[in-house]
Amino acid sequence: MLEKYLEINPEVEKALRENRAVVALESTIIAHGMPYPKNVETALRVEEIIRENQGVPATIGIINGRMKVGLTREEIEHMAKSGDVMKVSRRDIPFAIAQKLDGATTVAGTMIGASLAGISVFVTGGIGGVHREAGETFDISADLQEFASTNVAVVCAGAKSILDIGLTLEYLETHGVPVIGYGTEEFPAFYTRKSGFKVDYRVDTPEALASAAKVKWDLGLRGGMVIGNPIPTEYEMAYDTINRAIEEALDEAKELGIKGKETTPFLLSKIKAITSGASLESNIQLVYNNARLGAKFALELSKLY
C-alpha cells in the first residue's frame, strides 16, 4: 500500500538495505527558502558534502502526488524553478498526494517522509518553533509536535531567531524532546551562535550523539532529538545587527497582516534585504556545516545496528 504513495530513489534504497549512513534533506529551502539558481547550487552542494563524509543524501519532496525520498538533479531543478510548489507540512501531505500536486516538505513533512523510508537522521537549517506573540496568535510550528512523535533526529543551527526561542525550548521540554548542543552548552539562534538559553545536554562527538539516539529508540522512547549545531564563527552575524533586522521585519509583517505559514518566508526575505544579503550567505554556510555533522552522526549510528 505504501508503495502507492512513496517512491525511494534506488541509490537510497540500496544504502538503507546495506545499513549505510543515509541523511534526509528538506526541499522547502529549495522551493521557498532561496532564489534561483542559488537554491539549486546550495542543494547540490549539501548533497556533495554528505557524500564527502561517507553518507548518502536523500532530499525529500512531493512531485506529481508522489512522496519522493531522494530527489534527482532534474527533480531538484524542477522544485527550484517551478512557481507552483506548495509548502507541505503534516496536515498538507494527504491533499498534496491525493490531488497530484508538487510539494516542498517542511521540517515536519521531511521527518514524516524520512520515517516512512526508514531514515533516522535529518539535516536542516533551522527548526520552526513558537512565534513571538504566540500568547495572542497561538502561532506554533507543527515541527515541534513532530519532534515529539517521529523517531528522526534533527541536526540544525538552532531555532530561527525570528522565533521566541525561550518558549520554543519550554514546549520541547514539555513534550520530552531532548535538546542537545553540539560542542556548546547554549542553544544556537540560527544566524548567531548564542541565544541566551541553555541546552539540555552538551555532546562533543558524533559517536556520543549516535549512542544517545540508539538508547532512546531501543527503550521505545518515541520521538526525535534536536541537535543544535552552531553556525561557524566566521559566518556568524553580529547579534545586535540581526536582532534589529528581525524587529524591523516583524513590525512590517504585523502592519501587512502576514500570518501563519507565510510568516517565516516573508521575514527571512526581509532580513536578507535589510542585511544586504549577508543573512543569505550565513544561511548557506550553516546548512553546509550541519550537513557535515549529520553525515558523521548517521555514519556512527549505522555502525550500531
KEMAR-327974 format. One record per residue: residue in one letter; x, y, z of N, C-alpha, C in turn; residue number from 1. Coordinates in steps of 0.05 Angstrom, whole numbers. Atoms other than C-alpha are relative to their C-alpha. Layout:
BEGIN
- aa, n_xx, n_yy, n_zz, ca_xx, ca_yy, ca_zz, c_xx, c_yy, c_zz, i
- A, X, Y, Z, X, Y, Z, X, Y, Z, NUM $
...
END
This chain:
BEGIN
- aa, n_xx, n_yy, n_zz, ca_xx, ca_yy, ca_zz, c_xx, c_yy, c_zz, i
- M, 17, -24, 0, 0, 0, 0, 17, 25, 0, 1 $
- L, -17, -23, -2, 56, 48, 19, 13, 7, -26, 2 $
- E, -14, -4, 25, 90, 39, -48, -17, 17, -20, 3 $
- K, 18, -15, 17, 29, 72, -80, 5, 30, 3, 4 $
- Y, -4, -29, -6, 48, 139, -48, 30, 7, 3, 5 $
- L, -28, -5, -7, 123, 132, -31, 18, -12, -21, 6 $
- E, -20, 10, 19, 180, 126, -81, 28, 6, 10, 7 $
- I, -27, -4, -10, 250, 115, -55, 20, -3, -22, 8 $
- N, -21, 1, 20, 308, 130, -100, 16, -26, 2, 9 $
- P, -15, 25, -2, 345, 65, -118, 26, 1, 16, 10 $
- E, -25, -3, -15, 411, 91, -91, -5, 1, 30, 11 $
- V, 7, -2, -29, 378, 109, -24, -10, -26, 10, 12 $
- E, 11, 26, -8, 340, 43, -22, 23, -20, 5, 13 $
- K, -23, 19, -2, 405, 4, -33, 16, 6, 25, 14 $
- A, -15, -8, -24, 441, 44, 21, -14, -8, 26, 15 $
- L, 16, 8, -24, 385, 31, 71, 1, -30, 4, 16 $
- R, -1, 30, -1, 385, -43, 54, 27, -9, 11, 17 $
- E, -28, 7, -9, 461, -45, 66, 8, 12, 27, 18 $
- N, -5, -13, -25, 454, -7, 131, 22, 21, -1, 19 $
- R, -20, -21, 3, 496, 51, 106, -12, 26, 11, 20 $
- A, 8, -25, -11, 492, 123, 130, -17, 16, -21, 21 $
- V, 17, -15, 17, 433, 159, 98, -10, 25, 15, 22 $
- V, 8, -25, -12, 416, 232, 112, -23, 13, -16, 23 $
- A, 23, -13, 13, 348, 263, 97, 5, 30, -1, 24 $
- L, -2, -29, 4, 344, 334, 70, -27, 10, -8, 25 $
- E, 26, -12, 7, 285, 381, 63, 0, 13, -28, 26 $
- S, 2, -14, 26, 260, 414, -1, -12, 28, 2, 27 $
- T, 11, -28, -3, 227, 477, 27, 22, 20, -5, 28 $
- I, -22, -18, 5, 295, 510, 26, 5, 4, -29, 29 $
- I, -4, -2, 29, 298, 496, -49, -23, 17, -12, 30 $
- A, 23, -12, 13, 228, 518, -68, -8, 28, 12, 31 $
- H, 10, -25, -13, 215, 574, -17, 22, 15, 16, 32 $
- G, -20, -13, -18, 280, 590, 20, 21, 17, -13, 33 $
- M, -22, -14, 13, 328, 617, -32, -8, 6, -29, 34 $
- P, 5, -6, 28, 327, 650, -101, 14, -20, -18, 35 $
- Y, -13, 16, 20, 344, 611, -164, 23, 17, -13, 36 $
- P, -7, 28, -1, 398, 589, -181, 14, -7, 26, 37 $
- K, -14, 5, -25, 428, 596, -111, -12, -24, 15, 38 $
- N, 13, 22, -14, 376, 546, -85, 10, -27, -11, 39 $
- V, -10, 25, 12, 399, 492, -134, 29, -5, 7, 40 $
- E, -29, 2, -7, 473, 505, -122, 3, -9, 28, 41 $
- T, -2, 8, -29, 463, 500, -47, -9, -28, 4, 42 $
- A, 11, 27, -4, 420, 437, -50, 20, -21, -10, 43 $
- L, -19, 20, 11, 471, 401, -95, 26, -1, 16, 44 $
- R, -25, -1, -16, 530, 424, -53, -4, -14, 27, 45 $
- V, 6, 14, -25, 496, 399, 11, 1, -31, -5, 46 $
- E, -2, 28, 7, 488, 331, -23, 29, -9, -3, 47 $
- E, -29, 6, 4, 562, 332, -43, 14, -3, 27, 48 $
- I, -13, 1, -27, 583, 347, 29, -7, -25, 14, 49 $
- I, 8, 25, -13, 544, 288, 54, 15, -24, -12, 50 $
- R, -15, 21, 13, 577, 243, 3, 29, 0, 8, 51 $
- E, -28, -2, -8, 646, 270, 21, 5, -10, 28, 52 $
- N, -2, 10, -28, 632, 248, 93, -13, -28, 3, 53 $
- Q, 8, 28, 1, 612, 177, 73, -30, -5, 5, 54 $
- G, 29, 3, -2, 537, 189, 73, -13, -1, -27, 55 $
- V, 16, 0, 24, 482, 181, 22, -23, 20, 5, 56 $
- P, 21, -21, -4, 437, 243, 14, -27, -10, -10, 57 $
- A, 28, 6, 9, 361, 236, 8, -17, 25, 3, 58 $
- T, 17, -24, 0, 328, 301, -9, -29, -9, -5, 59 $
- I, 28, 10, 0, 253, 293, 3, -19, 22, -10, 60 $
- G, 21, -18, 10, 194, 325, -33, -22, -15, -14, 61 $
- I, 23, 13, 14, 128, 311, -68, -1, 11, -28, 62 $
- I, 2, -7, 29, 125, 311, -144, -22, -15, -13, 63 $
- N, 23, 12, 13, 61, 299, -181, -14, -21, 18, 64 $
- G, 15, 18, -18, 29, 268, -120, 15, -24, 11, 65 $
- R, -16, 22, -11, 87, 221, -102, 20, 11, 20, 66 $
- M, -20, -7, -19, 128, 228, -39, 26, -13, -9, 67 $
- K, -25, 10, 11, 199, 222, -66, 22, 3, 21, 68 $
- V, -22, 0, -19, 256, 203, -20, 26, -4, -16, 69 $
- G, -24, 0, 17, 320, 221, -57, -6, 12, -27, 70 $
- L, 6, -14, 25, 304, 273, -110, 24, -1, -19, 71 $
- T, -22, -1, 21, 344, 270, -175, 7, 29, -4, 72 $
- R, -8, -28, 7, 381, 331, -201, -22, 14, -15, 73 $
- E, 21, -12, 16, 325, 343, -251, -24, 8, 17, 74 $
- E, 22, -6, -18, 273, 340, -196, 6, 23, 18, 75 $
- I, -9, -23, -16, 313, 389, -153, -3, 26, -17, 76 $
- E, 3, -23, 19, 316, 436, -214, -30, 8, -3, 77 $
- H, 28, -5, 3, 241, 429, -222, -11, 14, 25, 78 $
- M, 8, -13, -25, 229, 446, -149, 9, 29, 2, 79 $
- A, -12, -26, -3, 274, 506, -154, -12, 20, -19, 80 $
- K, 9, -18, 21, 245, 535, -218, -30, 4, -1, 81 $
- S, 29, -1, 1, 171, 519, -213, -11, 20, 19, 82 $
- G, 13, -19, -18, 128, 574, -185, -25, -11, 13, 83 $
- D, 25, 12, -10, 74, 525, -166, 6, -25, 17, 84 $
- V, -6, 21, -19, 103, 484, -109, -10, 8, 27, 85 $
- M, 12, -8, -26, 63, 484, -45, 19, -8, 23, 86 $
- K, -16, 6, -24, 95, 484, 24, -16, -21, 16, 87 $
- V, 14, 23, -10, 78, 417, 55, 10, -8, 28, 88 $
- S, -4, 10, -27, 74, 400, 129, -18, -24, 4, 89 $
- R, 16, 24, -5, 39, 342, 163, -29, 2, -10, 90 $
- R, 28, -2, 7, -31, 368, 151, -5, 1, -31, 91 $
- D, 3, -4, 29, -18, 381, 77, 6, -25, -17, 92 $
- I, -9, 23, 16, 12, 314, 56, -22, -16, -14, 93 $
- P, 21, 16, 14, -53, 276, 42, -12, 15, -24, 94 $
- F, 12, -16, 21, -80, 333, -1, 19, 3, -24, 95 $
- A, -20, -3, 22, -15, 344, -40, 1, -26, -16, 96 $
- I, -2, 26, 14, -13, 269, -56, -26, -6, -15, 97 $
- A, 26, 7, 12, -88, 259, -69, -6, 17, -25, 98 $
- Q, 5, -18, 23, -90, 320, -116, 23, 1, -20, 99 $
- K, -23, 3, 18, -25, 300, -150, 14, 27, -5, 100 $
- L, -13, -26, 0, 9, 366, -133, 30, -3, 4, 101 $
- D, -28, -1, -8, 82, 386, -124, 1, 13, 27, 102 $
- G, -2, -11, -27, 102, 399, -53, 28, -1, 11, 103 $
- A, -26, -1, -14, 165, 422, -17, -5, -5, 29, 104 $
- T, 5, 8, -28, 169, 389, 51, 14, 18, 20, 105 $
- T, -11, -15, -23, 180, 429, 114, 15, -19, 18, 106 $
- V, -14, 18, -19, 218, 402, 174, -19, -23, 7, 107 $
- A, 18, 21, -8, 156, 364, 197, -6, -19, -23, 108 $
- G, 6, 16, 23, 139, 340, 127, 23, -18, -8, 109 $
- T, -23, 16, 7, 210, 316, 115, 5, -22, 20, 110 $
- M, -2, 21, -20, 212, 279, 181, -18, -23, -5, 111 $
- I, 19, 21, 6, 150, 241, 161, 10, -17, -23, 112 $
- G, -11, 14, 23, 180, 223, 93, 24, -18, 8, 113 $
- A, -23, 14, -9, 245, 202, 126, -8, -25, 17, 114 $
- S, 9, 22, -17, 209, 159, 178, -13, -22, -17, 115 $
- L, 13, 20, 18, 167, 124, 124, 21, -17, -15, 116 $
- A, -21, 13, 15, 231, 107, 87, 20, -15, 18, 117 $
- G, -18, 13, -19, 269, 84, 150, 26, 16, 4, 118 $
- I, -24, -17, -4, 318, 143, 154, -2, 13, 27, 119 $
- S, 1, -9, -27, 337, 165, 224, 13, 27, 5, 120 $
- V, -14, -25, -4, 379, 228, 213, -8, 20, -22, 121 $
- F, 10, -21, 18, 355, 293, 181, 16, 25, 5, 122 $
- V, -15, -25, -1, 395, 356, 166, -17, 23, -11, 123 $
- T, 14, -23, 10, 362, 424, 160, 16, 25, 8, 124 $
- G, -13, -25, -8, 379, 498, 170, -7, 6, 29, 125 $
- G, 10, -6, -27, 337, 520, 230, -28, -11, 3, 126 $
- I, 26, 11, -5, 276, 490, 262, -21, 22, 4, 127 $
- G, 22, -18, -7, 208, 522, 269, -4, 0, 30, 128 $
- G, 4, -1, -29, 181, 539, 337, -24, 17, 8, 129 $
- V, 21, -17, -10, 137, 583, 379, 6, 29, -9, 130 $
- H, -4, -27, 10, 128, 651, 345, -3, 20, 22, 131 $
- R, 3, -22, -18, 135, 716, 382, -30, 8, 0, 132 $
- E, 28, -7, -4, 67, 739, 409, -18, -24, -4, 133 $
- A, 16, 24, 2, 43, 667, 407, -22, -1, 21, 134 $
- G, 21, -2, -20, 3, 682, 470, -25, 11, -11, 135 $
- E, 24, -11, 13, -44, 721, 426, -8, -14, -26, 136 $
- T, 6, 11, 26, -37, 687, 359, -1, -31, -1, 137 $
- F, -2, 29, -1, -25, 614, 380, 16, -11, -23, 138 $
- D, -16, 8, 23, 25, 611, 323, 24, -17, 9, 139 $
- I, -21, 19, -8, 66, 549, 339, 5, -20, -23, 140 $
- S, -6, 17, 22, 102, 509, 286, -7, -29, 5, 141 $
- A, 6, 29, -2, 79, 438, 272, 25, -17, 3, 142 $
- D, -26, 15, -4, 153, 419, 273, 2, -10, 29, 143 $
- L, -5, 7, -28, 151, 418, 349, -14, -26, 8, 144 $
- Q, 14, 25, -6, 98, 363, 355, 12, -23, -15, 145 $
- E, -12, 21, 16, 133, 324, 301, 25, -11, 15, 146 $
- F, -24, 9, -15, 197, 322, 343, -8, -19, 22, 147 $
- A, 9, 16, -22, 156, 291, 399, -11, -27, -9, 148 $
- S, 14, 24, 9, 123, 237, 356, 15, -17, -21, 149 $
- T, -13, 14, 22, 171, 217, 300, 29, -6, 6, 150 $
- N, -27, 8, -8, 235, 178, 310, 22, 8, -20, 151 $
- V, -20, -10, 18, 281, 222, 269, 16, 22, 16, 152 $
- A, -17, -20, -13, 340, 261, 298, 6, 23, -19, 153 $
- V, -2, -23, 18, 346, 332, 270, 24, 17, 7, 154 $
- V, -23, -18, -4, 412, 369, 262, -7, 27, -12, 155 $
- C, 8, -27, 9, 400, 444, 257, 19, 20, 13, 156 $
- A, -16, -21, -12, 433, 510, 273, -17, 15, 21, 157 $
- G, 17, -12, -21, 381, 521, 328, -27, 8, -12, 158 $
- A, 26, -10, 10, 314, 556, 321, 6, 27, -14, 159 $
- K, -3, -26, 14, 307, 614, 273, -4, 23, 20, 160 $
- S, 0, -22, -20, 320, 678, 311, -25, 18, -2, 161 $
- I, 25, -15, 1, 253, 707, 288, -20, -11, 20, 162 $
- L, 19, 13, -18, 220, 660, 339, 5, 8, 29, 163 $
- D, -5, -3, -29, 212, 662, 414, 14, -26, 9, 164 $
- I, -17, 23, -5, 269, 615, 430, -5, -12, 28, 165 $
- G, 6, 10, -27, 254, 610, 504, -25, -17, 1, 166 $
- L, 25, 15, 0, 182, 588, 493, 3, -26, -17, 167 $
- T, -5, 24, 17, 205, 540, 438, 13, -22, 16, 168 $
- L, -14, 20, -16, 252, 505, 486, -19, -11, 23, 169 $
- E, 20, 9, -20, 197, 503, 540, -19, -20, -12, 170 $
- Y, 19, 18, 14, 150, 470, 490, 13, -27, -4, 171 $
- L, -14, 26, 5, 202, 417, 472, 4, -15, 26, 172 $
- E, -3, 13, -26, 215, 403, 545, -26, -14, 9, 173 $
- T, 26, 11, -8, 141, 393, 559, -6, -26, -15, 174 $
- H, 6, 24, 17, 138, 341, 502, 23, -20, 1, 175 $
- G, -21, 20, -4, 201, 305, 525, 20, -3, -22, 176 $
- V, -20, 1, 22, 245, 323, 466, 27, 10, 10, 177 $
- P, -26, -8, -9, 319, 324, 484, 12, 22, -19, 178 $
- V, -13, -21, 15, 354, 388, 461, 29, 0, 6, 179 $
- I, -29, 5, -4, 428, 377, 451, 16, 22, -13, 180 $
- G, -18, -19, 12, 483, 427, 439, 25, -15, -10, 181 $
- Y, -24, 13, 10, 539, 401, 394, 23, 19, 4, 182 $
- G, -23, -17, -6, 602, 429, 424, -7, 26, 14, 183 $
- T, 9, -25, -13, 562, 482, 462, -20, -7, 22, 184 $
- E, 20, 2, -21, 521, 490, 525, -23, 19, -4, 185 $
- E, 20, -19, 6, 480, 545, 493, -14, -6, -26, 186 $
- F, 15, 6, 24, 425, 534, 442, 5, 22, -20, 187 $
- P, -6, -21, 21, 445, 569, 377, -25, 12, -11, 188 $
- A, 23, -15, 11, 400, 620, 344, 3, 6, -29, 189 $
- F, -2, -1, 29, 410, 606, 270, 22, 18, -10, 190 $
- Y, -21, -18, 10, 449, 668, 247, 22, 5, 21, 191 $
- T, -20, -5, -21, 485, 673, 314, 4, -26, 17, 192 $
- R, -7, 23, -16, 519, 622, 360, -14, 1, 27, 193 $
- K, 11, -4, -27, 486, 650, 422, -30, 7, -1, 194 $
- S, 29, -8, -2, 413, 656, 444, -6, 9, 29, 195 $
- G, 6, -6, -28, 419, 664, 520, -14, -23, 14, 196 $
- F, 14, 23, -12, 386, 596, 531, 17, -25, -1, 197 $
- K, -16, 24, -3, 418, 532, 555, -13, -24, -14, 198 $
- V, 10, 25, 11, 411, 464, 521, -3, -20, 24, 199 $
- D, 3, 20, -21, 392, 401, 560, 26, -15, 4, 200 $
- Y, -25, 15, -1, 457, 365, 544, 20, 11, -21, 201 $
- R, -21, -6, 19, 523, 382, 512, 13, -26, -9, 202 $
- V, -12, 24, 11, 553, 329, 466, 22, 10, -19, 203 $
- D, -23, -10, 15, 622, 336, 433, 9, -18, -23, 204 $
- T, -9, 17, 22, 627, 277, 384, -24, -13, -13, 205 $
- P, 22, 14, 14, 583, 243, 331, -6, -27, 13, 206 $
- E, 3, 26, -13, 595, 177, 368, -19, 2, 24, 207 $
- A, 17, -4, -23, 562, 205, 431, -29, 6, -8, 208 $
- L, 27, -6, 10, 503, 231, 391, -14, -27, -8, 209 $
- A, 11, 26, 9, 493, 162, 359, -7, -18, 23, 210 $
- S, 5, 17, -23, 498, 126, 425, -26, 8, 14, 211 $
- A, 24, -10, -13, 444, 170, 457, -25, -6, -16, 212 $
- A, 23, 5, 18, 398, 163, 397, -8, -29, 1, 213 $
- K, 6, 29, 0, 404, 87, 397, -14, -8, 26, 214 $
- V, 12, 7, -26, 389, 82, 471, -29, 9, 2, 215 $
- K, 27, -11, 0, 329, 127, 464, -20, -17, -15, 216 $
- W, 18, 15, 16, 298, 87, 409, -2, -30, 8, 217 $
- D, 1, 28, -10, 318, 19, 438, -19, -2, 23, 218 $
- L, 18, 0, -23, 279, 38, 500, -29, 5, -7, 219 $
- G, 27, -6, 9, 218, 54, 459, -10, 28, 7, 220 $
- L, 7, -28, -6, 220, 128, 477, -5, 14, -26, 221 $
- R, 9, -10, 26, 181, 156, 419, 9, 29, -4, 222 $
- G, -7, -28, 6, 203, 220, 384, 29, 2, -8, 223 $
- G, -27, -5, 10, 266, 251, 357, 17, 15, 21, 224 $
- M, -18, -17, -16, 323, 294, 383, 6, 24, -16, 225 $
- V, -8, -24, 13, 341, 365, 367, 29, 5, 6, 226 $
- I, -29, -4, -4, 416, 375, 357, 7, 28, -11, 227 $
- G, -7, -28, 7, 436, 449, 357, 30, 1, -6, 228 $
- N, -28, -1, 10, 500, 456, 316, 6, 29, -8, 229 $
- P, -3, -29, 5, 524, 529, 319, 13, 7, -27, 230 $
- I, -12, -10, 25, 540, 567, 255, 30, 5, 5, 231 $
- P, -29, -5, -4, 616, 571, 244, 5, 30, 6, 232 $
- T, -5, -27, -10, 644, 633, 277, 5, 20, -22, 233 $
- E, -6, -19, 22, 669, 664, 212, -24, 8, -16, 234 $
- Y, 24, -7, 15, 599, 665, 183, -22, 11, 19, 235 $
- E, 20, -9, -19, 563, 687, 246, -6, 30, -4, 236 $
- M, 7, -28, 2, 525, 753, 242, 0, 13, 27, 237 $
- A, 0, -15, -25, 530, 807, 295, -27, -2, 13, 238 $
- Y, 25, 5, -15, 477, 794, 348, -18, 24, -1, 239 $
- D, 16, -24, 0, 453, 866, 351, -11, 6, -28, 240 $
- T, 8, -6, 28, 451, 874, 275, -24, -18, -8, 241 $
- I, 22, 18, 9, 408, 812, 264, -25, 5, 16, 242 $
- N, 24, -5, -16, 361, 829, 322, -14, 25, -9, 243 $
- R, 13, -25, 10, 349, 899, 295, -15, -6, -26, 244 $
- A, 13, 7, 26, 334, 869, 226, -25, -16, 5, 245 $
- I, 24, 16, -7, 286, 819, 258, -23, 17, 10, 246 $
- E, 21, -17, -11, 249, 872, 297, -13, 17, -23, 247 $
- E, 11, -16, 22, 241, 915, 234, -18, -18, -18, 248 $
- A, 15, 18, 17, 217, 855, 193, -27, -9, 14, 249 $
- L, 24, 8, -15, 168, 834, 248, -21, 23, 0, 250 $
- D, 18, -23, 0, 138, 904, 251, -14, 2, -27, 251 $
- E, 12, -2, 26, 127, 904, 176, -20, -23, -5, 252 $
- A, 19, 23, 3, 95, 834, 177, -26, 6, 14, 253 $
- K, 24, -6, -15, 47, 858, 230, -17, 21, -14, 254 $
- E, 14, -21, 14, 29, 920, 191, -15, -11, -25, 255 $
- L, 12, 12, 25, 15, 878, 128, -19, -23, 6, 256 $
- G, 19, 21, -8, -25, 826, 167, 9, -27, -10, 257 $
- I, -11, 26, 9, 21, 768, 146, 0, -19, 24, 258 $
- K, 3, 19, -22, 6, 706, 188, 5, -28, -10, 259 $
- G, -2, 28, 7, 14, 631, 191, 25, -8, -15, 260 $
- K, -23, 11, 13, 59, 593, 144, 14, 20, -19, 261 $
- E, -12, -20, 17, 72, 656, 102, 20, 17, 16, 262 $
- T, -16, -18, -17, 106, 689, 162, 30, -4, -4, 263 $
- T, -29, 5, 1, 174, 655, 160, 13, 7, -26, 264 $
- P, -13, -9, 25, 189, 663, 85, 1, 30, -3, 265 $
- F, 1, -29, 2, 168, 736, 89, 22, 12, 17, 266 $
- L, -20, -11, -18, 212, 750, 149, 28, -5, -9, 267 $
- L, -27, 6, 9, 273, 715, 121, 7, 16, -25, 268 $
- S, -4, -17, 24, 265, 753, 55, 6, 29, 9, 269 $
- K, -4, -28, -9, 260, 820, 92, 27, 2, 14, 270 $
- I, -26, -1, -14, 320, 803, 136, 23, 0, -20, 271 $
- K, -21, 1, 21, 361, 786, 74, 3, 28, -12, 272 $
- A, -1, -27, 12, 343, 854, 44, 12, 20, 19, 273 $
- I, -10, -19, -20, 357, 892, 108, 30, -3, 5, 274 $
- T, -29, 5, -5, 425, 859, 117, 16, -1, -26, 275 $
- S, -13, -1, 26, 443, 869, 43, 11, -27, -9, 276 $
- G, -7, 26, 10, 445, 795, 30, 19, -16, 18, 277 $
- A, -19, 14, -18, 493, 777, 87, -13, -24, 13, 278 $
- S, 14, 22, -14, 440, 734, 120, -3, -25, -17, 279 $
- L, 2, 23, 18, 433, 690, 58, 26, -16, 0, 280 $
- E, -26, 14, -1, 508, 673, 59, 3, -15, 26, 281 $
- S, -1, 13, -26, 503, 657, 133, -17, -25, 0, 282 $
- N, 19, 22, 2, 443, 613, 119, 13, -24, -15, 283 $
- I, -12, 21, 17, 480, 574, 65, 23, -14, 16, 284 $
- Q, -23, 12, -14, 543, 563, 108, -9, -17, 24, 285 $
- L, 8, 16, -23, 505, 539, 169, -13, -27, -10, 286 $
- V, 11, 25, 11, 468, 487, 125, 23, -19, -7, 287 $
- Y, -24, 16, 7, 536, 463, 98, 12, -13, 26, 288 $
- N, -12, 9, -25, 562, 457, 170, -18, -22, 12, 289 $
- N, 18, 21, -11, 500, 417, 191, 2, -26, -16, 290 $
- A, -3, 24, 17, 509, 370, 131, 24, -16, 8, 291 $
- R, -24, 14, -9, 579, 353, 154, -5, -16, 25, 292 $
- L, 6, 14, -25, 556, 336, 224, -21, -22, -4, 293 $
- G, 21, 20, 4, 493, 300, 200, 11, -26, -12, 294 $
- A, -11, 24, 13, 533, 253, 155, 18, -16, 20, 295 $
- K, -17, 14, -20, 583, 237, 211, -17, -14, 21, 296 $
- F, 19, 11, -19, 526, 225, 260, -13, -25, -12, 297 $
- A, 14, 22, 13, 489, 180, 211, 19, -24, -3, 298 $
- L, -20, 21, 3, 553, 141, 198, 5, -15, 26, 299 $
- E, -4, 13, -26, 565, 128, 272, -25, -16, 9, 300 $
- L, 24, 14, -7, 492, 109, 282, -3, -26, -16, 301 $
- S, 2, 24, 17, 495, 59, 224, 18, -22, 11, 302 $
- K, -19, 20, -12, 554, 24, 260, -12, -15, 24, 303 $
- L, 11, 11, -24, 510, 10, 320, -22, -20, -6, 304 $
- Y, 22, 18, 7, 459, -32, 281, 10, -23, -17, 305 $
END
